Amino acid sequence: MPRPRRSDLSQRSRNAIRLRNATNNTTEEEKEIARERCRLRMVRLRASQTEEQREARRQTERLALRNRRTYQTACVALKSVGEIDTHQSPKLFGDFLHLV
């Protein structure tokens, strides 16, 4: 049986609420203009970068993702560089711990 639905009001940040309200208050024409601006910005970005620059950026992002995934363990909390505490409760280290 599914859980009852609950409001997530306390889970939303002020900025997330502000962005959602701004999006809901824009007209379809304004959204289309914003999409076109974004498309043109990406075209300029792709034209300004060489393939080597793009590949270097991708490699950096891959390594960062791999490093983040390394520490996504259920009961490991980082205290300092090279020091691991496996006895602390995961909920105390919510900023550093992402349960898989």
N, CA, C and O atoms as a printed pandas DataFrame, in Angstrom:
     atom_number atom_name residue_name chain_id  residue_number  x_coord  y_coord  z_coord
0              1         N          MET        A               1    0.841   -1.172    0.000
1              2        CA          MET        A               1    0.000    0.000    0.000
2              3         C          MET        A               1    0.891    1.243    0.000
3              4         O          MET        A               1    1.804    1.332    0.820
4              5         N          PRO        A               2    0.653    2.197   -0.891
5              6        CA          PRO        A               2    1.520    3.377   -0.955
6              7         C          PRO        A               2    1.342    4.269    0.271
7              8         O          PRO        A               2    0.296    4.283    0.920
8              9         N          ARG        A               3    2.404    5.005    0.556
9             10        CA          ARG        A               3    2.348    5.943    1.675
10            11         C          ARG        A               3    1.389    7.078    1.342
11            12         O          ARG        A               3    1.191    7.390    0.168
12            13         N          PRO        A               4    0.792    7.698    2.348
13            14        CA          PRO        A               4   -0.067    8.847    2.074
14            15         C          PRO        A               4    0.772   10.019    1.568
15            16         O          PRO        A               4    1.909   10.209    2.001
16            17         N          ARG        A               5    0.220   10.785    0.671
17            18        CA          ARG        A               5    0.940   11.933    0.122
18            19         C          ARG        A               5    1.054   13.018    1.179
19            20         O          ARG        A               5    0.101   13.304    1.903
20            21         N          ARG        A               6    2.223   13.609    1.256
21            22        CA          ARG        A               6    2.451   14.683    2.213
22            23         C          ARG        A               6    2.975   15.902    1.484
23            24         O          ARG        A               6    3.609   15.796    0.434
24            25         N          SER        A               7    2.707   17.038    2.047
25            26        CA          SER        A               7    3.210   18.283    1.495
26            27         C          SER        A               7    4.721   18.342    1.688
27            28         O          SER        A               7    5.237   17.916    2.721
28            29         N          ASP        A               8    5.420   18.865    0.702
29            30        CA          ASP        A               8    6.866   19.019    0.847
30            31         C          ASP        A               8    7.243   20.483    1.050
31            32         O          ASP        A               8    8.336   20.902    0.670
32            33         N          LEU        A               9    6.347   21.258    1.645
33            34        CA          LEU        A               9    6.601   22.682    1.835
34            35         C          LEU        A               9    7.865   22.941    2.641
35            36         O          LEU        A               9    8.618   23.861    2.323
36            37         N          SER        A              10    8.107   22.163    3.659
37            38        CA          SER        A              10    9.288   22.396    4.488
38            39         C          SER        A              10   10.568   21.969    3.783
39            40         O          SER        A              10   11.657   22.348    4.214
40            41         N          GLN        A              11   10.466   21.195    2.720
41            42        CA          GLN        A              11   11.647   20.712    2.014
42            43         C          GLN        A              11   12.102   21.655    0.905
43            44         O          GLN        A              11   13.210   21.513    0.389
44            45         N          ARG        A              12   11.268   22.603    0.539
45            46        CA          ARG        A              12   11.609   23.505   -0.560
46            47         C          ARG        A              12   12.405   24.704   -0.054
47            48         O          ARG        A              12   12.085   25.275    0.989
48            49         N          SER        A              13   13.426   25.075   -0.784
49            50        CA          SER        A              13   14.199   26.253   -0.415
50            51         C          SER        A              13   13.483   27.495   -0.939
51            52         O          SER        A              13   12.628   27.412   -1.821
52            53         N          ARG        A              14   13.842   28.625   -0.390
53            54        CA          ARG        A              14   13.232   29.885   -0.844
54            55         C          ARG        A              14   13.523   30.133   -2.313
55            56         O          ARG        A              14   12.663   30.600   -3.060
56            57         N          ASN        A              15   14.737   29.817   -2.714
57            58        CA          ASN        A              15   15.103   30.045   -4.107
58            59         C          ASN        A              15   14.313   29.133   -5.041
59            60         O          ASN        A              15   13.899   29.568   -6.116
60            61         N          ALA        A              16   14.096   27.879   -4.651
61            62        CA          ALA        A              16   13.312   26.959   -5.480
62            63         C          ALA        A              16   11.878   27.457   -5.617
63            64         O          ALA        A              16   11.295   27.389   -6.699
64            65         N          ILE        A              17   11.315   27.956   -4.526
65            66        CA          ILE        A              17    9.949   28.499   -4.579
66            67         C          ILE        A              17    9.905   29.725   -5.477
67            68         O          ILE        A              17    8.978   29.886   -6.271
68            69         N          ARG        A              18   10.922   30.604   -5.351
69            70        CA          ARG        A              18   10.970   31.815   -6.170
70            71         C          ARG        A              18   11.074   31.465   -7.653
71            72         O          ARG        A              18   10.394   32.069   -8.483
72            73         N          LEU        A              19   11.919   30.496   -7.987
73            74        CA          LEU        A              19   12.067   30.099   -9.387
74            75         C          LEU        A              19   10.786   29.488   -9.937
75            76         O          LEU        A              19   10.401   29.775  -11.071
76            77         N          ARG        A              20   10.125   28.651   -9.150
77            78        CA          ARG        A              20    8.878   28.040   -9.599
78            79         C          ARG        A              20    7.808   29.109   -9.831
79            80         O          ARG        A              20    7.089   29.058  -10.829
80            81         N          ASN        A              21    7.702   30.067   -8.922
81            82        CA          ASN        A              21    6.718   31.136   -9.089
82            83         C          ASN        A              21    7.019   31.972  -10.328
83            84         O          ASN        A              21    6.108   32.344  -11.067
84            85         N          ALA        A              22    8.299   32.265  -10.553
85            86        CA          ALA        A              22    8.673   33.046  -11.732
86            87         C          ALA        A              22    8.328   32.289  -13.006
87            88         O          ALA        A              22    7.834   32.883  -13.965
88            89         N          THR        A              23    8.581   30.986  -13.026
89            90        CA          THR        A              23    8.260   30.165  -14.196
90            91         C          THR        A              23    6.761   30.110  -14.437
91            92         O          THR        A              23    6.304   30.200  -15.576
92            93         N          ASN        A              24    6.002   29.962  -13.363
93            94        CA          ASN        A              24    4.547   29.883  -13.510
94            95         C          ASN        A              24    3.935   31.200  -13.959
95            96         O          ASN        A              24    2.864   31.210  -14.565
96            97         N          ASN        A              25    4.607   32.317  -13.667
97            98        CA          ASN        A              25    4.053   33.626  -14.009
98            99         C          ASN        A              25    4.487   34.125  -15.382
99           100         O          ASN        A              25    4.086   35.216  -15.787
100          101         N          THR        A              26    5.294   33.355  -16.109
101          102        CA          THR        A              26    5.699   33.798  -17.441
102          103         C          THR        A              26    4.715   33.284  -18.486
103          104         O          THR        A              26    4.121   32.217  -18.336
104          105         N          THR        A              27    4.562   34.058  -19.529
105          106        CA          THR        A              27    3.649   33.665  -20.603
106          107         C          THR        A              27    4.360   32.698  -21.545
107          108         O          THR        A              27    5.578   32.533  -21.475
108          109         N          GLU        A              28    3.608   32.075  -22.407
109          110        CA          GLU        A              28    4.180   31.130  -23.368
110          111         C          GLU        A              28    5.143   31.849  -24.314
111          112         O          GLU        A              28    6.162   31.283  -24.711
112          113         N          GLU        A              29    4.829   33.073  -24.670
113          114        CA          GLU        A              29    5.697   33.851  -25.554
114          115         C          GLU        A              29    7.037   34.144  -24.871
115          116         O          GLU        A              29    8.088   34.048  -25.505
116          117         N          GLU        A              30    7.006   34.499  -23.588
117          118        CA          GLU        A              30    8.243   34.766  -22.852
118          119         C          GLU        A              30    9.078   33.494  -22.712
119          120         O          GLU        A              30   10.306   33.544  -22.786
120          121         N          LYS        A              31    8.420   32.367  -22.510
121          122        CA          LYS        A              31    9.140   31.096  -22.417
122          123         C          LYS        A              31    9.826   30.763  -23.735
123          124         O          LYS        A              31   10.957   30.278  -23.745
124          125         N          GLU        A              32    9.143   31.022  -24.846
125          126        CA          GLU        A              32    9.720   30.758  -26.162
126          127         C          GLU        A              32   10.936   31.651  -26.401
127          128         O          GLU        A              32   11.942   31.192  -26.942
128          129         N          ILE        A              33   10.853   32.916  -26.005
129          130        CA          ILE        A              33   11.985   33.838  -26.149
130          131         C          ILE        A              33   13.170   33.347  -25.313
131          132         O          ILE        A              33   14.310   33.373  -25.777
132          133         N          ALA        A              34   12.901   32.901  -24.085
133          134        CA          ALA        A              34   13.970   32.402  -23.211
134          135         C          ALA        A              34   14.614   31.151  -23.807
135          136         O          ALA        A              34   15.835   31.001  -23.753
136          137         N          ARG        A              35   13.808   30.253  -24.374
137          138        CA          ARG        A              35   14.348   29.039  -25.007
138          139         C          ARG        A              35   15.255   29.393  -26.180
139          140         O          ARG        A              35   16.318   28.798  -26.354
140          141         N          GLU        A              36   14.831   30.360  -26.978
141          142        CA          GLU        A              36   15.628   30.779  -28.130
142          143         C          GLU        A              36   16.950   31.395  -27.671
143          144         O          GLU        A              36   17.999   31.122  -28.255
144          145         N          ARG        A              37   16.901   32.221  -26.628
145          146        CA          ARG        A              37   18.119   32.815  -26.081
146          147         C          ARG        A              37   19.083   31.733  -25.600
147          148         O          ARG        A              37   20.288   31.810  -25.838
148          149         N          CYS        A              38   18.545   30.742  -24.931
149          150        CA          CYS        A              38   19.366   29.633  -24.423
150          151         C          CYS        A              38   19.980   28.853  -25.582
151          152         O          CYS        A              38   21.153   28.481  -25.534
152          153         N          ARG        A              39   19.192   28.608  -26.615
153          154        CA          ARG        A              39   19.690   27.881  -27.783
154          155         C          ARG        A              39   20.835   28.639  -28.448
155          156         O          ARG        A              39   21.851   28.045  -28.810
156          157         N          LEU        A              40   20.669   29.963  -28.607
157          158        CA          LEU        A              40   21.715   30.778  -29.228
158          159         C          LEU        A              40   22.977   30.825  -28.363
159          160         O          LEU        A              40   24.093   30.799  -28.883
160          161         N          ARG        A              41   22.796   30.892  -27.051
161          162        CA          ARG        A              41   23.938   30.904  -26.141
162          163         C          ARG        A              41   24.734   29.604  -26.276
163          164         O          ARG        A              41   25.965   29.625  -26.268
164          165         N          MET        A              42   24.033   28.475  -26.400
165          166        CA          MET        A              42   24.727   27.195  -26.546
166          167         C          MET        A              42   25.438   27.096  -27.897
167          168         O          MET        A              42   26.520   26.517  -27.987
168          169         N          VAL        A              43   24.841   27.652  -28.932
169          170        CA          VAL        A              43   25.488   27.654  -30.251
170          171         C          VAL        A              43   26.795   28.434  -30.178
171          172         O          VAL        A              43   27.821   27.987  -30.691
172          173         N          ARG        A              44   26.755   29.613  -29.531
173          174        CA          ARG        A              44   27.974   30.419  -29.391
174          175         C          ARG        A              44   29.022   29.690  -28.552
175          176         O          ARG        A              44   30.211   29.729  -28.868
176          177         N          LEU        A              45   28.585   29.030  -27.491
177          178        CA          LEU        A              45   29.524   28.309  -26.632
178          179         C          LEU        A              45   30.193   27.174  -27.397
179          180         O          LEU        A              45   31.408   26.999  -27.308
180          181         N          ARG        A              46   29.414   26.408  -28.142
181          182        CA          ARG        A              46   29.986   25.296  -28.910
182          183         C          ARG        A              46   30.946   25.798  -29.980
183          184         O          ARG        A              46   31.968   25.167  -30.249
184          185         N          ALA        A              47   30.615   26.937  -30.591
185          186        CA          ALA        A              47   31.476   27.472  -31.644
186          187         C          ALA        A              47   32.779   28.023  -31.072
187          188         O          ALA        A              47   33.800   28.033  -31.759
188          189         N          SER        A              48   32.753   28.480  -29.821
189          190        CA          SER        A              48   33.943   29.108  -29.247
190          191         C          SER        A              48   34.917   28.092  -28.649
191          192         O          SER        A              48   36.067   28.441  -28.383
192          193         N          GLN        A              49   34.494   26.856  -28.433
193          194        CA          GLN        A              49   35.366   25.852  -27.826
194          195         C          GLN        A              49   35.873   24.863  -28.869
195          196         O          GLN        A              49   35.158   24.480  -29.795
196          197         N          THR        A              50   37.119   24.468  -28.689
197          198        CA          THR        A              50   37.657   23.424  -29.556
198          199         C          THR        A              50   37.262   22.064  -28.984
199          200         O          THR        A              50   36.815   21.964  -27.841
200          201         N          GLU        A              51   37.428   21.038  -29.780
201          202        CA          GLU        A              51   37.099   19.683  -29.326
202          203         C          GLU        A              51   37.984   19.274  -28.146
203          204         O          GLU        A              51   37.532   18.574  -27.240
204          205         N          GLU        A              52   39.256   19.717  -28.159
205          206        CA          GLU        A              52   40.158   19.389  -27.054
206          207         C          GLU        A              52   39.687   20.031  -25.752
207          208         O          GLU        A              52   39.754   19.407  -24.693
208          209         N          GLN        A              53   39.210   21.280  -25.826
209          210        CA          GLN        A              53   38.706   21.948  -24.626
210          211         C          GLN        A              53   37.475   21.226  -24.088
211          212         O          GLN        A              53   37.342   21.020  -22.882
212          213         N          ARG        A              54   36.579   20.846  -24.994
213          214        CA          ARG        A              54   35.376   20.125  -24.565
214          215         C          ARG        A              54   35.733   18.797  -23.913
215          216         O          ARG        A              54   35.161   18.429  -22.887
216          217         N          GLU        A              55   36.683   18.077  -24.511
217          218        CA          GLU        A              55   37.079   16.783  -23.955
218          219         C          GLU        A              55   37.766   16.954  -22.603
219          220         O          GLU        A              55   37.566   16.135  -21.706
220          221         N          ALA        A              56   38.570   18.000  -22.442
221          222        CA          ALA        A              56   39.221   18.255  -21.148
222          223         C          ALA        A              56   38.179   18.561  -20.079
223          224         O          ALA        A              56   38.298   18.092  -18.948
224          225         N          ARG        A              57   37.163   19.339  -20.425
225          226        CA          ARG        A              57   36.095   19.656  -19.475
226          227         C          ARG        A              57   35.317   18.398  -19.108
227          228         O          ARG        A              57   34.997   18.179  -17.940
228          229         N          ARG        A              58   35.015   17.570  -20.107
229          230        CA          ARG        A              58   34.301   16.318  -19.841
230          231         C          ARG        A              58   35.106   15.405  -18.923
231          232         O          ARG        A              58   34.558   14.787  -18.010
232          233         N          GLN        A              59   36.413   15.325  -19.173
233          234        CA          GLN        A              59   37.274   14.487  -18.345
234          235         C          GLN        A              59   37.277   14.989  -16.902
235          236         O          GLN        A              59   37.211   14.190  -15.969
236          237         N          THR        A              60   37.353   16.300  -16.715
237          238        CA          THR        A              60   37.318   16.870  -15.367
238          239         C          THR        A              60   36.002   16.549  -14.684
239          240         O          THR        A              60   35.982   16.199  -13.504
240          241         N          GLU        A              61   34.902   16.666  -15.416
241          242        CA          GLU        A              61   33.594   16.363  -14.837
242          243         C          GLU        A              61   33.468   14.880  -14.499
243          244         O          GLU        A              61   32.877   14.528  -13.479
244          245         N          ARG        A              62   34.020   14.006  -15.349
245          246        CA          ARG        A              62   33.987   12.572  -15.059
246          247         C          ARG        A              62   34.746   12.247  -13.777
247          248         O          ARG        A              62   34.278   11.468  -12.946
248          249         N          LEU        A              63   35.931   12.857  -13.624
249          250        CA          LEU        A              63   36.724   12.606  -12.425
250          251         C          LEU        A              63   36.022   13.128  -11.176
251          252         O          LEU        A              63   36.050   12.480  -10.129
252          253         N          ALA        A              64   35.392   14.297  -11.283
253          254        CA          ALA        A              64   34.663   14.847  -10.136
254          255         C          ALA        A              64   33.499   13.941   -9.761
255          256         O          ALA        A              64   33.251   13.708   -8.578
256          257         N          LEU        A              65   32.783   13.431  -10.754
257          258        CA          LEU        A              65   31.673   12.521  -10.488
258          259         C          LEU        A              65   32.176   11.233   -9.841
259          260         O          LEU        A              65   31.559   10.723   -8.906
260          261         N          ARG        A              66   33.288   10.711  -10.333
261          262        CA          ARG        A              66   33.854    9.498   -9.750
262          263         C          ARG        A              66   34.247    9.737   -8.291
263          264         O          ARG        A              66   34.014    8.882   -7.437
264          265         N          ASN        A              67   34.842   10.894   -8.006
265          266        CA          ASN        A              67   35.219   11.205   -6.627
266          267         C          ASN        A              67   33.995   11.342   -5.736
267          268         O          ASN        A              67   34.021   10.903   -4.587
268          269         N          ARG        A              68   32.921   11.945   -6.244
269          270        CA          ARG        A              68   31.698   12.058   -5.441
270          271         C          ARG        A              68   31.105   10.688   -5.175
271          272         O          ARG        A              68   30.637   10.420   -4.068
272          273         N          ARG        A              69   31.117    9.815   -6.174
273          274        CA          ARG        A              69   30.547    8.476   -6.002
274          275         C          ARG        A              69   31.368    7.626   -5.043
275          276         O          ARG        A              69   30.834    6.719   -4.404
276          277         N          THR        A              70   32.653    7.909   -4.939
277          278        CA          THR        A              70   33.524    7.142   -4.061
278          279         C          THR        A              70   33.041    7.195   -2.621
279          280         O          THR        A              70   33.133    6.201   -1.900
280          281         N          TYR        A              71   32.528    8.342   -2.194
281          282        CA          TYR        A              71   32.146    8.529   -0.800
282          283         C          TYR        A              71   30.650    8.393   -0.578
283          284         O          TYR        A              71   30.151    8.857    0.447
284          285         N          GLN        A              72   29.916    7.780   -1.490
285          286        CA          GLN        A              72   28.483    7.562   -1.319
286          287         C          GLN        A              72   28.252    6.204   -0.674
287          288         O          GLN        A              72   27.619    5.328   -1.264
288          289         N          THR        A              73   28.756    6.036    0.515
289          290        CA          THR        A              73   28.629    4.785    1.249
290          291         C          THR        A              73   27.702    5.012    2.429
291          292         O          THR        A              73   27.664    6.114    2.976
292          293         N          ALA        A              74   26.956    4.001    2.832
293          294        CA          ALA        A              74   25.901    4.156    3.831
294          295         C          ALA        A              74   26.394    4.650    5.182
295          296         O          ALA        A              74   25.790    5.576    5.724
296          297         N          CYS        A              75   27.439    4.099    5.753
297          298        CA          CYS        A              75   27.809    4.435    7.131
298          299         C          CYS        A              75   29.208    5.013    7.239
299          300         O          CYS        A              75   29.900    4.743    8.222
300          301         N          VAL        A              76   29.639    5.778    6.290
301          302        CA          VAL        A              76   30.963    6.377    6.347
302          303         C          VAL        A              76   30.805    7.884    6.323
303          304         O          VAL        A              76   30.148    8.436    5.441
304          305         N          ALA        A              77   31.411    8.545    7.300
305          306        CA          ALA        A              77   31.373   10.001    7.362
306          307         C          ALA        A              77   32.809   10.508    7.375
307          308         O          ALA        A              77   33.646    9.984    8.110
308          309         N          LEU        A              78   33.094   11.515    6.575
309          310        CA          LEU        A              78   34.440   12.054    6.512
310          311         C          LEU        A              78   34.610   13.091    7.610
311          312         O          LEU        A              78   33.811   14.021    7.721
312          313         N          LYS        A              79   35.651   12.934    8.422
313          314        CA          LYS        A              79   35.920   13.904    9.475
314          315         C          LYS        A              79   36.982   14.882    8.995
315          316         O          LYS        A              79   36.813   16.091    9.150
316          317         N          SER        A              80   38.044   14.403    8.431
317          318        CA          SER        A              80   39.084   15.245    7.867
318          319         C          SER        A              80   39.747   14.431    6.765
319          320         O          SER        A              80   39.394   13.274    6.535
320          321         N          VAL        A              81   40.694   15.037    6.099
321          322        CA          VAL        A              81   41.336   14.350    4.991
322          323         C          VAL        A              81   42.047   13.097    5.507
323          324         O          VAL        A              81   42.904   13.173    6.387
324          325         N          GLY        A              82   41.684   11.965    4.955
325          326        CA          GLY        A              82   42.316   10.718    5.313
326          327         C          GLY        A              82   41.768   10.057    6.565
327          328         O          GLY        A              82   42.208    8.962    6.916
328          329         N          GLU        A              83   40.820   10.687    7.250
329          330        CA          GLU        A              83   40.279   10.120    8.480
330          331         C          GLU        A              83   38.828    9.755    8.254
331          332         O          GLU        A              83   38.034   10.610    7.862
332          333         N          ILE        A              84   38.465    8.509    8.490
333          334        CA          ILE        A              84   37.107    8.039    8.251
334          335         C          ILE        A              84   36.524    7.536    9.560
335          336         O          ILE        A              84   37.167    6.783   10.291
336          337         N          ASP        A              85   35.295    7.961    9.848
337          338        CA          ASP        A              85   34.607    7.530   11.058
338          339         C          ASP        A              85   33.402    6.704   10.645
339          340         O          ASP        A              85   32.475    7.228   10.025
340          341         N          THR        A              86   33.402    5.418   10.980
341          342        CA          THR        A              86   32.292    4.554   10.582
342          343         C          THR        A              86   31.283    4.369   11.696
343          344         O          THR        A              86   30.313    3.630   11.523
344          345         N          HIS        A              87   31.481    5.018   12.835
345          346        CA          HIS        A              87   30.597    4.822   13.972
346          347         C          HIS        A              87   29.533    5.899   14.108
347          348         O          HIS        A              87   28.603    5.737   14.898
348          349         N          GLN        A              88   29.638    6.976   13.375
349          350        CA          GLN        A              88   28.668    8.061   13.477
350          351         C          GLN        A              88   27.406    7.715   12.709
351          352         O          GLN        A              88   27.436    6.952   11.743
352          353         N          SER        A              89   26.313    8.279   13.147
353          354        CA          SER        A              89   25.036    8.070   12.475
354          355         C          SER        A              89   25.037    8.816   11.148
355          356         O          SER        A              89   25.468    9.969   11.111
356          357         N          PRO        A              90   24.573    8.210   10.057
357          358        CA          PRO        A              90   24.560    8.877    8.757
358          359         C          PRO        A              90   23.728   10.144    8.751
359          360         O          PRO        A              90   24.051   11.081    8.021
360          361         N          LYS        A              91   22.657   10.204    9.550
361          362        CA          LYS        A              91   21.802   11.382    9.489
362          363         C          LYS        A              91   22.493   12.623   10.034
363          364         O          LYS        A              91   22.068   13.739    9.738
364          365         N          LEU        A              92   23.561   12.451   10.835
365          366        CA          LEU        A              92   24.290   13.599   11.355
366          367         C          LEU        A              92   25.161   14.244   10.293
367          368         O          LEU        A              92   25.551   15.404   10.430
368          369         N          PHE        A              93   25.466   13.513    9.244
369          370        CA          PHE        A              93   26.353   14.004    8.210
370          371         C          PHE        A              93   25.631   14.069    6.873
371          372         O          PHE        A              93   26.165   13.631    5.854
372          373         N          GLY        A              94   24.430   14.610    6.873
373          374        CA          GLY        A              94   23.612   14.648    5.673
374          375         C          GLY        A              94   24.233   15.401    4.520
375          376         O          GLY        A              94   23.982   15.075    3.360
376          377         N          ASP        A              95   25.061   16.430    4.824
377          378        CA          ASP        A              95   25.663   17.209    3.753
378          379         C          ASP        A              95   26.734   16.417    3.012
379          380         O          ASP        A              95   26.970   16.651    1.827
380          381         N          PHE        A              96   27.381   15.484    3.702
381          382        CA          PHE        A              96   28.478   14.761    3.089
382          383         C          PHE        A              96   28.085   13.366    2.645
383          384         O          PHE        A              96   28.857   12.685    1.970
384          385         N          LEU        A              97   26.898   12.939    3.017
385          386        CA          LEU        A              97   26.546   11.550    2.820
386          387         C          LEU        A              97   25.310   11.431    1.950
387          388         O          LEU        A              97   24.276   12.031    2.244
388          389         N          HIS        A              98   25.413   10.683    0.914
389          390        CA          HIS        A              98   24.269   10.426    0.044
390          391         C          HIS        A              98   24.047    8.925    0.044
391          392         O          HIS        A              98   24.843    8.171   -0.515
392          393         N          LEU        A              99   22.985    8.503    0.660
393          394        CA          LEU        A              99   22.731    7.068    0.720
394          395         C          LEU        A              99   22.371    6.539   -0.650
395          396         O          LEU        A              99   21.625    7.174   -1.395
396          397         N          VAL        A             100   22.886    5.408   -0.970
397          398        CA          VAL        A             100   22.644    4.806   -2.276
398          399         C          VAL        A             100   21.366    4.015   -2.234
399          400         O          VAL        A             100   20.974    3.422   -3.239
